[in-house]
Amino acid sequence: MYIQRFAALVGTIACTTAAQAQDQDQSGFAWEGSVELGFESVYSSDTPANETDTAYAKGEFLGTYAFGNGVSIFAGLTFEEVEDAAANTGYGLYLDQLGLEFGIGPATVQLGKVHPAFGTAWDEAAGYFGSTLAEDYELSEQIGALTDLDLGVAGVLSIGLFYADDTALSQSAGFNRGRNSTALGGAGNTGRLDNASLQWHGTFGDTRVWAGARHLSAGAGDVSDETGGFLAIGHTFGGALDLFAEAAVFDGYGGTADNARFVTLNAAYAVGDVTLSGTVATRDVDSLGKTELLSIGAEYEFGDRYLIGAALARIEEAGVTDHVFGVNFEIALGS
């Protein structure tokens, strides 16, 4: 209750302050996005039933309208294959972000359906399989309030109060994945602003550092709250070689009795328009055991907005080893 009242007070003060801000920003609409086509094949496995081929398509689009007084609205759309409660799948279009953004001095505030900051491997790790395991703990499609506080040379501090989207916006058009409900349970799926994240990011020359923590309250039927933390570091050598590492640990992972540990190690080397990459990653969940991933890949960027990537991976899970090939084609879009 205290968290909810505090969030409401912050929102009221923020809106009042933003409304009084002087006209410093240009108004207008801007958008960006990407379209990706891909193919993934498990071409060899200890379990022959795992040997499957899958083609996919995905589109992501983000639009922003600035009113010219430091206030803007934003909306994000995603088109991809989704799954409903009965494990049926199909292609659906859904709003993954929608809200209001404004500045208060050195802080930027977002209210609405947002993506709280926790972890960064999905942005920093290069290659087709670079963030495959780390994506398990990415926070997205949350209802709440986020603040990015610019600390100057000391970096940026990101704070969030939120809960998993249980509104009509959790559904999808086309193939409907269904509406989320708090009755489904899951850490953070509480319908209340009793979940929080904290992340710090700093850049020091060619070195980047991130650190963060989060608390997700137990949902219906869960046995535990989830508490987690992560640390990540990246460094670029000579503008060509980039090394990145991220480790995350969780107690009560996903609202269960499990502890979980994730590690991602990634290296990328640029040769002209081609980036070669390699990844070593592990996921260790108490009740599920350890998953180990090894991957090498290459990506070629051309024409300013086009990318072709391909990679090989060896994934070992529950004593079964799969060998996987993936290839994708991406087009960057925007105004």
C-alpha atoms as a printed R data frame, in Angstrom:
    type eleno elety resid chain resno      x       y       z
1   ATOM     1    CA   MET     A     1  0.000   0.000   0.000
2   ATOM     2    CA   TYR     A     2  2.823   2.399   0.808
3   ATOM     3    CA   ILE     A     3  4.476   1.702  -2.557
4   ATOM     4    CA   GLN     A     4  1.211   2.386  -4.372
5   ATOM     5    CA   ARG     A     5  0.637   5.683  -2.555
6   ATOM     6    CA   PHE     A     6  4.236   6.744  -3.170
7   ATOM     7    CA   ALA     A     7  3.943   5.949  -6.888
8   ATOM     8    CA   ALA     A     8  0.703   7.926  -7.131
9   ATOM     9    CA   LEU     A     9  2.289  10.919  -5.388
10  ATOM    10    CA   VAL     A    10  5.338  10.816  -7.681
11  ATOM    11    CA   GLY     A    11  3.071  10.619 -10.745
12  ATOM    12    CA   THR     A    12  1.002  13.626  -9.610
13  ATOM    13    CA   ILE     A    13  4.066  15.754  -8.923
14  ATOM    14    CA   ALA     A    14  5.681  14.669 -12.203
15  ATOM    15    CA   CYS     A    15  2.633  15.541 -14.313
16  ATOM    16    CA   THR     A    16  2.317  18.946 -12.661
17  ATOM    17    CA   THR     A    17  5.986  19.711 -13.181
18  ATOM    18    CA   ALA     A    18  5.915  18.552 -16.811
19  ATOM    19    CA   ALA     A    19  2.883  20.710 -17.564
20  ATOM    20    CA   GLN     A    20  4.798  23.766 -16.358
21  ATOM    21    CA   ALA     A    21  7.916  23.003 -18.391
22  ATOM    22    CA   GLN     A    22  8.997  25.512 -21.020
23  ATOM    23    CA   ASP     A    23  8.805  24.653 -24.709
24  ATOM    24    CA   GLN     A    24 12.300  23.248 -25.276
25  ATOM    25    CA   ASP     A    25 11.751  20.263 -27.563
26  ATOM    26    CA   GLN     A    26 10.523  20.088 -31.134
27  ATOM    27    CA   SER     A    27  7.119  18.531 -31.616
28  ATOM    28    CA   GLY     A    28  6.257  15.850 -34.120
29  ATOM    29    CA   PHE     A    29  6.030  12.133 -34.792
30  ATOM    30    CA   ALA     A    30  8.989   9.756 -35.159
31  ATOM    31    CA   TRP     A    31  9.141   6.008 -35.443
32  ATOM    32    CA   GLU     A    32 11.589   3.154 -35.791
33  ATOM    33    CA   GLY     A    33 11.330  -0.562 -36.166
34  ATOM    34    CA   SER     A    34 12.667  -3.750 -37.667
35  ATOM    35    CA   VAL     A    35 11.448  -6.760 -39.607
36  ATOM    36    CA   GLU     A    36 13.196 -10.102 -39.193
37  ATOM    37    CA   LEU     A    37 12.885 -13.338 -41.159
38  ATOM    38    CA   GLY     A    38 14.668 -16.415 -39.894
39  ATOM    39    CA   PHE     A    39 15.159 -20.149 -40.069
40  ATOM    40    CA   GLU     A    40 16.374 -22.453 -37.306
41  ATOM    41    CA   SER     A    41 17.224 -26.127 -37.613
42  ATOM    42    CA   VAL     A    42 18.114 -28.716 -34.977
43  ATOM    43    CA   TYR     A    43 20.056 -30.797 -37.475
44  ATOM    44    CA   SER     A    44 21.491 -33.326 -35.017
45  ATOM    45    CA   SER     A    45 20.391 -34.445 -31.561
46  ATOM    46    CA   ASP     A    46 20.819 -37.269 -29.060
47  ATOM    47    CA   THR     A    47 17.017 -37.400 -29.148
48  ATOM    48    CA   PRO     A    48 15.898 -37.735 -32.800
49  ATOM    49    CA   ALA     A    49 12.474 -36.234 -31.997
50  ATOM    50    CA   ASN     A    50 14.239 -32.930 -31.313
51  ATOM    51    CA   GLU     A    51 15.441 -32.686 -34.919
52  ATOM    52    CA   THR     A    52 13.069 -30.077 -36.317
53  ATOM    53    CA   ASP     A    53 13.149 -27.143 -38.759
54  ATOM    54    CA   THR     A    54 11.400 -23.862 -37.960
55  ATOM    55    CA   ALA     A    55 10.911 -20.735 -40.054
56  ATOM    56    CA   TYR     A    56  9.725 -17.532 -38.413
57  ATOM    57    CA   ALA     A    57  8.931 -13.869 -38.959
58  ATOM    58    CA   LYS     A    58  8.964 -11.002 -36.473
59  ATOM    59    CA   GLY     A    59  8.305  -7.280 -36.597
60  ATOM    60    CA   GLU     A    60  8.888  -4.646 -33.910
61  ATOM    61    CA   PHE     A    61  7.830  -1.001 -34.196
62  ATOM    62    CA   LEU     A    62  8.025   1.931 -31.788
63  ATOM    63    CA   GLY     A    63  6.365   5.295 -32.425
64  ATOM    64    CA   THR     A    64  6.727   8.508 -30.408
65  ATOM    65    CA   TYR     A    65  4.816  11.777 -30.644
66  ATOM    66    CA   ALA     A    66  6.448  14.778 -28.919
67  ATOM    67    CA   PHE     A    67  4.195  17.663 -27.940
68  ATOM    68    CA   GLY     A    68  7.076  20.145 -27.838
69  ATOM    69    CA   ASN     A    69  7.010  20.849 -24.085
70  ATOM    70    CA   GLY     A    70  9.136  17.953 -22.898
71  ATOM    71    CA   VAL     A    71  6.151  15.579 -22.914
72  ATOM    72    CA   SER     A    72  5.631  12.733 -25.374
73  ATOM    73    CA   ILE     A    73  3.520   9.628 -25.838
74  ATOM    74    CA   PHE     A    74  4.906   6.319 -27.071
75  ATOM    75    CA   ALA     A    75  3.526   3.052 -28.387
76  ATOM    76    CA   GLY     A    76  5.280  -0.177 -29.346
77  ATOM    77    CA   LEU     A    77  3.880  -2.946 -31.552
78  ATOM    78    CA   THR     A    78  5.209  -6.483 -31.921
79  ATOM    79    CA   PHE     A    79  4.184  -9.055 -34.534
80  ATOM    80    CA   GLU     A    80  5.413 -12.581 -33.854
81  ATOM    81    CA   GLU     A    81  4.360 -16.139 -33.159
82  ATOM    82    CA   VAL     A    82  2.532 -16.290 -29.816
83  ATOM    83    CA   GLU     A    83  1.121 -19.072 -27.652
84  ATOM    84    CA   ASP     A    84 -2.211 -19.300 -25.825
85  ATOM    85    CA   ALA     A    85 -3.028 -21.050 -22.537
86  ATOM    86    CA   ALA     A    86 -3.696 -24.332 -24.389
87  ATOM    87    CA   ALA     A    87 -0.219 -24.233 -26.002
88  ATOM    88    CA   ASN     A    88 -1.678 -23.499 -29.448
89  ATOM    89    CA   THR     A    89  0.433 -21.112 -31.528
90  ATOM    90    CA   GLY     A    90 -0.117 -18.590 -34.296
91  ATOM    91    CA   TYR     A    91  0.984 -15.154 -35.427
92  ATOM    92    CA   GLY     A    92 -0.396 -12.262 -33.421
93  ATOM    93    CA   LEU     A    93  0.052  -8.493 -33.175
94  ATOM    94    CA   TYR     A    94  0.134  -6.875 -29.735
95  ATOM    95    CA   LEU     A    95  1.016  -3.626 -27.966
96  ATOM    96    CA   ASP     A    96  4.163  -4.254 -25.950
97  ATOM    97    CA   GLN     A    97  4.515  -0.605 -24.854
98  ATOM    98    CA   LEU     A    98  2.082   2.279 -24.443
99  ATOM    99    CA   GLY     A    99  2.411   5.338 -22.258
100 ATOM   100    CA   LEU     A   100  3.468   8.854 -21.404
101 ATOM   101    CA   GLU     A   101  7.050  10.128 -21.078
102 ATOM   102    CA   PHE     A   102  8.262  13.428 -19.629
103 ATOM   103    CA   GLY     A   103 11.310  14.986 -18.015
104 ATOM   104    CA   ILE     A   104 11.806  16.409 -14.542
105 ATOM   105    CA   GLY     A   105 15.257  18.011 -14.324
106 ATOM   106    CA   PRO     A   106 17.805  15.209 -14.757
107 ATOM   107    CA   ALA     A   107 15.117  12.505 -14.624
108 ATOM   108    CA   THR     A   108 13.016  10.935 -17.400
109 ATOM   109    CA   VAL     A   109  9.739   9.332 -16.313
110 ATOM   110    CA   GLN     A   110  7.550   6.803 -18.135
111 ATOM   111    CA   LEU     A   111  4.013   5.852 -17.073
112 ATOM   112    CA   GLY     A   112  1.945   3.102 -18.690
113 ATOM   113    CA   LYS     A   113  2.830  -0.255 -20.219
114 ATOM   114    CA   VAL     A   114  6.618  -0.325 -20.020
115 ATOM   115    CA   HIS     A   115  9.803  -2.420 -20.016
116 ATOM   116    CA   PRO     A   116 11.590  -2.128 -16.634
117 ATOM   117    CA   ALA     A   117 15.393  -2.173 -16.760
118 ATOM   118    CA   PHE     A   118 17.012  -5.364 -15.445
119 ATOM   119    CA   GLY     A   119 19.865  -6.967 -17.349
120 ATOM   120    CA   THR     A   120 21.261  -6.040 -20.753
121 ATOM   121    CA   ALA     A   121 22.549  -9.182 -22.490
122 ATOM   122    CA   TRP     A   122 19.770  -9.058 -25.120
123 ATOM   123    CA   ASP     A   123 21.094  -5.658 -26.238
124 ATOM   124    CA   GLU     A   124 24.828  -6.188 -25.748
125 ATOM   125    CA   ALA     A   125 25.554  -9.810 -26.678
126 ATOM   126    CA   ALA     A   126 26.355 -10.240 -30.381
127 ATOM   127    CA   GLY     A   127 25.278 -13.147 -32.556
128 ATOM   128    CA   TYR     A   128 22.142 -15.138 -33.342
129 ATOM   129    CA   PHE     A   129 22.335 -17.171 -30.102
130 ATOM   130    CA   GLY     A   130 24.093 -14.507 -28.003
131 ATOM   131    CA   SER     A   131 21.231 -13.838 -25.589
132 ATOM   132    CA   THR     A   132 19.238 -17.076 -25.931
133 ATOM   133    CA   LEU     A   133 19.418 -18.076 -22.255
134 ATOM   134    CA   ALA     A   134 19.553 -14.596 -20.721
135 ATOM   135    CA   GLU     A   135 16.228 -13.654 -22.339
136 ATOM   136    CA   ASP     A   136 14.543 -15.838 -19.696
137 ATOM   137    CA   TYR     A   137 14.872 -13.042 -17.125
138 ATOM   138    CA   GLU     A   138 14.118 -10.008 -19.308
139 ATOM   139    CA   LEU     A   139 11.295  -7.849 -17.930
140 ATOM   140    CA   SER     A   140  8.706  -6.699 -20.483
141 ATOM   141    CA   GLU     A   141  5.005  -5.837 -20.802
142 ATOM   142    CA   GLN     A   142  4.617  -4.418 -17.300
143 ATOM   143    CA   ILE     A   143  2.140  -1.822 -16.033
144 ATOM   144    CA   GLY     A   144  3.815   0.808 -13.880
145 ATOM   145    CA   ALA     A   145  6.142   3.774 -13.514
146 ATOM   146    CA   LEU     A   146  9.812   3.989 -14.528
147 ATOM   147    CA   THR     A   147 12.402   6.669 -13.862
148 ATOM   148    CA   ASP     A   148 15.859   7.108 -15.431
149 ATOM   149    CA   LEU     A   149 17.956   9.497 -13.359
150 ATOM   150    CA   ASP     A   150 20.980  11.007 -15.123
151 ATOM   151    CA   LEU     A   151 23.847  11.129 -12.618
152 ATOM   152    CA   GLY     A   152 26.263  12.801 -15.022
153 ATOM   153    CA   VAL     A   153 29.707  11.177 -15.034
154 ATOM   154    CA   ALA     A   154 28.417   8.724 -12.406
155 ATOM   155    CA   GLY     A   155 26.072   7.094 -14.913
156 ATOM   156    CA   VAL     A   156 22.318   6.480 -15.047
157 ATOM   157    CA   LEU     A   157 20.102   5.047 -12.296
158 ATOM   158    CA   SER     A   158 16.884   3.320 -13.411
159 ATOM   159    CA   ILE     A   159 14.043   2.629 -10.968
160 ATOM   160    CA   GLY     A   160 10.746   0.860 -11.622
161 ATOM   161    CA   LEU     A   161  7.500  -0.001  -9.806
162 ATOM   162    CA   PHE     A   162  5.221  -2.338 -11.794
163 ATOM   163    CA   TYR     A   163  3.166  -5.498 -12.229
164 ATOM   164    CA   ALA     A   164  2.571  -7.847 -15.180
165 ATOM   165    CA   ASP     A   165  0.044  -6.449 -17.660
166 ATOM   166    CA   ASP     A   166 -3.379  -7.962 -16.927
167 ATOM   167    CA   THR     A   167 -5.411  -5.499 -18.998
168 ATOM   168    CA   ALA     A   168 -7.010  -6.019 -22.408
169 ATOM   169    CA   LEU     A   169 -3.645  -4.943 -23.875
170 ATOM   170    CA   SER     A   170 -2.191  -8.328 -22.873
171 ATOM   171    CA   GLN     A   171 -4.181  -9.925 -25.702
172 ATOM   172    CA   SER     A   172 -3.115 -10.073 -29.347
173 ATOM   173    CA   ALA     A   173 -4.870  -9.457 -32.662
174 ATOM   174    CA   GLY     A   174 -4.854 -12.107 -35.353
175 ATOM   175    CA   PHE     A   175 -4.101 -15.184 -33.300
176 ATOM   176    CA   ASN     A   176 -5.232 -14.234 -29.783
177 ATOM   177    CA   ARG     A   177 -2.866 -15.439 -27.087
178 ATOM   178    CA   GLY     A   178 -5.547 -14.629 -24.487
179 ATOM   179    CA   ARG     A   179 -5.756 -12.108 -21.708
180 ATOM   180    CA   ASN     A   180 -3.422 -12.396 -18.740
181 ATOM   181    CA   SER     A   181 -5.054 -12.727 -15.318
182 ATOM   182    CA   THR     A   182 -3.667 -12.578 -11.802
183 ATOM   183    CA   ALA     A   183 -5.369 -15.941 -11.260
184 ATOM   184    CA   LEU     A   184 -2.699 -17.486 -13.496
185 ATOM   185    CA   GLY     A   185 -0.030 -16.712 -10.902
186 ATOM   186    CA   GLY     A   186  3.636 -16.179 -11.544
187 ATOM   187    CA   ALA     A   187  6.107 -13.859  -9.842
188 ATOM   188    CA   GLY     A   188  5.147 -10.228 -10.445
189 ATOM   189    CA   ASN     A   189  1.668 -11.071 -11.773
190 ATOM   190    CA   THR     A   190 -0.057  -9.463  -8.803
191 ATOM   191    CA   GLY     A   191 -2.163  -6.602 -10.194
192 ATOM   192    CA   ARG     A   192 -0.479  -4.296  -7.663
193 ATOM   193    CA   LEU     A   193  2.564  -2.026  -7.693
194 ATOM   194    CA   ASP     A   194  4.423  -4.318  -5.291
195 ATOM   195    CA   ASN     A   195  7.235  -5.274  -7.677
196 ATOM   196    CA   ALA     A   196 10.394  -3.217  -8.102
197 ATOM   197    CA   SER     A   197 13.610  -3.060 -10.118
198 ATOM   198    CA   LEU     A   198 16.778  -1.034  -9.705
199 ATOM   199    CA   GLN     A   199 19.586  -0.769 -12.246
200 ATOM   200    CA   TRP     A   200 22.718   1.339 -12.559
201 ATOM   201    CA   HIS     A   201 24.708   1.819 -15.765
202 ATOM   202    CA   GLY     A   202 28.000   3.642 -16.146
203 ATOM   203    CA   THR     A   203 30.467   4.180 -19.009
204 ATOM   204    CA   PHE     A   204 34.145   4.764 -18.319
205 ATOM   205    CA   GLY     A   205 36.101   5.229 -21.516
206 ATOM   206    CA   ASP     A   206 35.816   1.960 -23.440
207 ATOM   207    CA   THR     A   207 34.341   0.100 -20.458
208 ATOM   208    CA   ARG     A   208 30.624  -0.313 -19.714
209 ATOM   209    CA   VAL     A   209 29.272  -1.543 -16.375
210 ATOM   210    CA   TRP     A   210 25.761  -2.485 -15.250
211 ATOM   211    CA   ALA     A   211 24.444  -3.681 -11.877
212 ATOM   212    CA   GLY     A   212 20.905  -4.217 -10.679
213 ATOM   213    CA   ALA     A   213 18.412  -5.927  -8.415
214 ATOM   214    CA   ARG     A   214 14.728  -6.783  -8.545
215 ATOM   215    CA   HIS     A   215 11.930  -8.044  -6.311
216 ATOM   216    CA   LEU     A   216  8.863  -9.744  -7.776
217 ATOM   217    CA   SER     A   217  6.078 -10.538  -5.321
218 ATOM   218    CA   ALA     A   218  4.517 -14.005  -5.329
219 ATOM   219    CA   GLY     A   219  1.428 -14.392  -7.487
220 ATOM   220    CA   ALA     A   220 -1.569 -16.670  -6.950
221 ATOM   221    CA   GLY     A   221 -0.403 -20.174  -6.035
222 ATOM   222    CA   ASP     A   222  3.280 -19.250  -5.879
223 ATOM   223    CA   VAL     A   223  5.388 -20.509  -2.998
224 ATOM   224    CA   SER     A   224  7.850 -17.623  -2.848
225 ATOM   225    CA   ASP     A   225  8.643 -14.060  -3.823
226 ATOM   226    CA   GLU     A   226 11.457 -13.781  -6.350
227 ATOM   227    CA   THR     A   227 14.561 -11.767  -5.502
228 ATOM   228    CA   GLY     A   228 17.338 -11.374  -8.057
229 ATOM   229    CA   GLY     A   229 20.452  -9.463  -8.923
230 ATOM   230    CA   PHE     A   230 22.853  -9.146 -11.830
231 ATOM   231    CA   LEU     A   231 26.233  -7.703 -12.781
232 ATOM   232    CA   ALA     A   232 27.480  -7.062 -16.319
233 ATOM   233    CA   ILE     A   233 30.612  -5.577 -17.857
234 ATOM   234    CA   GLY     A   234 31.713  -4.870 -21.415
235 ATOM   235    CA   HIS     A   235 34.936  -3.497 -22.880
236 ATOM   236    CA   THR     A   236 35.973  -2.562 -26.414
237 ATOM   237    CA   PHE     A   237 39.595  -3.010 -27.477
238 ATOM   238    CA   GLY     A   238 40.824  -0.838 -30.327
239 ATOM   239    CA   GLY     A   239 37.337  -0.315 -31.706
240 ATOM   240    CA   ALA     A   240 37.234  -3.847 -33.159
241 ATOM   241    CA   LEU     A   241 37.157  -6.461 -30.370
242 ATOM   242    CA   ASP     A   242 34.366  -6.276 -27.815
243 ATOM   243    CA   LEU     A   243 34.070  -8.536 -24.764
244 ATOM   244    CA   PHE     A   244 30.902  -8.775 -22.684
245 ATOM   245    CA   ALA     A   245 29.942 -10.766 -19.581
246 ATOM   246    CA   GLU     A   246 26.743 -10.891 -17.538
247 ATOM   247    CA   ALA     A   247 25.828 -12.993 -14.485
248 ATOM   248    CA   ALA     A   248 22.437 -13.096 -12.766
249 ATOM   249    CA   VAL     A   249 21.246 -14.980  -9.678
250 ATOM   250    CA   PHE     A   250 17.709 -15.509  -8.339
251 ATOM   251    CA   ASP     A   251 16.112 -16.795  -5.149
252 ATOM   252    CA   GLY     A   252 12.560 -18.082  -5.560
253 ATOM   253    CA   TYR     A   253 12.940 -17.949  -9.350
254 ATOM   254    CA   GLY     A   254  9.576 -17.440 -11.047
255 ATOM   255    CA   GLY     A   255  7.746 -17.696  -7.709
256 ATOM   256    CA   THR     A   256  8.942 -21.275  -7.142
257 ATOM   257    CA   ALA     A   257 11.237 -22.821  -4.540
258 ATOM   258    CA   ASP     A   258 14.088 -22.810  -7.093
259 ATOM   259    CA   ASN     A   259 17.297 -20.869  -7.056
260 ATOM   260    CA   ALA     A   260 18.608 -19.997 -10.526
261 ATOM   261    CA   ARG     A   261 21.941 -18.853 -11.933
262 ATOM   262    CA   PHE     A   262 22.690 -17.462 -15.408
263 ATOM   263    CA   VAL     A   263 26.029 -16.606 -17.013
264 ATOM   264    CA   THR     A   264 26.629 -15.174 -20.502
265 ATOM   265    CA   LEU     A   265 30.128 -14.637 -21.939
266 ATOM   266    CA   ASN     A   266 30.272 -13.058 -25.379
267 ATOM   267    CA   ALA     A   267 33.003 -11.873 -27.732
268 ATOM   268    CA   ALA     A   268 32.590  -9.963 -30.989
269 ATOM   269    CA   TYR     A   269 35.223  -8.932 -33.539
270 ATOM   270    CA   ALA     A   270 34.459  -6.503 -36.368
271 ATOM   271    CA   VAL     A   271 36.120  -6.892 -39.758
272 ATOM   272    CA   GLY     A   272 34.716  -4.169 -41.975
273 ATOM   273    CA   ASP     A   273 30.967  -4.781 -42.278
274 ATOM   274    CA   VAL     A   274 31.250  -8.305 -40.865
275 ATOM   275    CA   THR     A   275 31.072  -9.110 -37.138
276 ATOM   276    CA   LEU     A   276 32.318 -12.491 -35.929
277 ATOM   277    CA   SER     A   277 31.042 -13.619 -32.542
278 ATOM   278    CA   GLY     A   278 31.229 -16.389 -29.988
279 ATOM   279    CA   THR     A   279 29.120 -17.140 -26.913
280 ATOM   280    CA   VAL     A   280 29.432 -19.384 -23.869
281 ATOM   281    CA   ALA     A   281 26.317 -19.365 -21.671
282 ATOM   282    CA   THR     A   282 24.810 -21.414 -18.844
283 ATOM   283    CA   ARG     A   283 21.447 -21.570 -17.113
284 ATOM   284    CA   ASP     A   284 21.203 -23.548 -13.869
285 ATOM   285    CA   VAL     A   285 17.757 -23.918 -12.247
286 ATOM   286    CA   ASP     A   286 17.497 -26.190  -9.198
287 ATOM   287    CA   SER     A   287 14.548 -28.316 -10.349
288 ATOM   288    CA   LEU     A   288 15.557 -28.378 -14.031
289 ATOM   289    CA   GLY     A   289 19.333 -28.778 -13.908
290 ATOM   290    CA   LYS     A   290 21.949 -27.032 -16.022
291 ATOM   291    CA   THR     A   291 21.749 -25.927 -19.650
292 ATOM   292    CA   GLU     A   292 25.024 -25.169 -21.452
293 ATOM   293    CA   LEU     A   293 25.273 -23.291 -24.752
294 ATOM   294    CA   LEU     A   294 28.274 -22.829 -27.034
295 ATOM   295    CA   SER     A   295 27.921 -20.814 -30.225
296 ATOM   296    CA   ILE     A   296 29.875 -19.185 -33.039
297 ATOM   297    CA   GLY     A   297 28.376 -16.869 -35.615
298 ATOM   298    CA   ALA     A   298 28.799 -14.087 -38.149
299 ATOM   299    CA   GLU     A   299 26.722 -11.074 -39.163
300 ATOM   300    CA   TYR     A   300 27.035  -8.905 -42.275
301 ATOM   301    CA   GLU     A   301 25.559  -5.382 -42.348
302 ATOM   302    CA   PHE     A   302 25.017  -3.612 -45.671
303 ATOM   303    CA   GLY     A   303 23.084  -0.732 -47.172
304 ATOM   304    CA   ASP     A   304 22.874   1.039 -43.782
305 ATOM   305    CA   ARG     A   305 19.774  -0.900 -42.717
306 ATOM   306    CA   TYR     A   306 20.183  -4.536 -43.743
307 ATOM   307    CA   LEU     A   307 21.729  -7.437 -41.808
308 ATOM   308    CA   ILE     A   308 22.274 -11.110 -42.574
309 ATOM   309    CA   GLY     A   309 23.365 -13.397 -39.749
310 ATOM   310    CA   ALA     A   310 24.150 -17.076 -39.304
311 ATOM   311    CA   ALA     A   311 25.356 -19.176 -36.379
312 ATOM   312    CA   LEU     A   312 25.979 -22.669 -35.102
313 ATOM   313    CA   ALA     A   313 25.223 -23.724 -31.534
314 ATOM   314    CA   ARG     A   314 25.713 -26.732 -29.298
315 ATOM   315    CA   ILE     A   315 23.079 -26.852 -26.540
316 ATOM   316    CA   GLU     A   316 23.227 -29.465 -23.780
317 ATOM   317    CA   GLU     A   317 20.235 -29.795 -21.455
318 ATOM   318    CA   ALA     A   318 19.136 -32.654 -19.172
319 ATOM   319    CA   GLY     A   319 21.834 -34.899 -20.639
320 ATOM   320    CA   VAL     A   320 20.666 -34.336 -24.231
321 ATOM   321    CA   THR     A   321 22.846 -32.474 -26.733
322 ATOM   322    CA   ASP     A   322 21.350 -30.624 -29.710
323 ATOM   323    CA   HIS     A   323 23.317 -29.128 -32.594
324 ATOM   324    CA   VAL     A   324 21.506 -26.127 -34.056
325 ATOM   325    CA   PHE     A   325 21.912 -23.901 -37.104
326 ATOM   326    CA   GLY     A   326 20.236 -20.495 -37.310
327 ATOM   327    CA   VAL     A   327 20.098 -17.848 -40.028
328 ATOM   328    CA   ASN     A   328 18.237 -14.525 -40.142
329 ATOM   329    CA   PHE     A   329 17.684 -11.458 -42.271
330 ATOM   330    CA   GLU     A   330 16.803  -8.107 -40.683
331 ATOM   331    CA   ILE     A   331 15.667  -4.781 -42.114
332 ATOM   332    CA   ALA     A   332 15.843  -1.659 -39.939
333 ATOM   333    CA   LEU     A   333 13.052   0.846 -40.542
334 ATOM   334    CA   GLY     A   334 12.325   4.371 -39.366
335 ATOM   335    CA   SER     A   335 11.458   7.944 -40.162
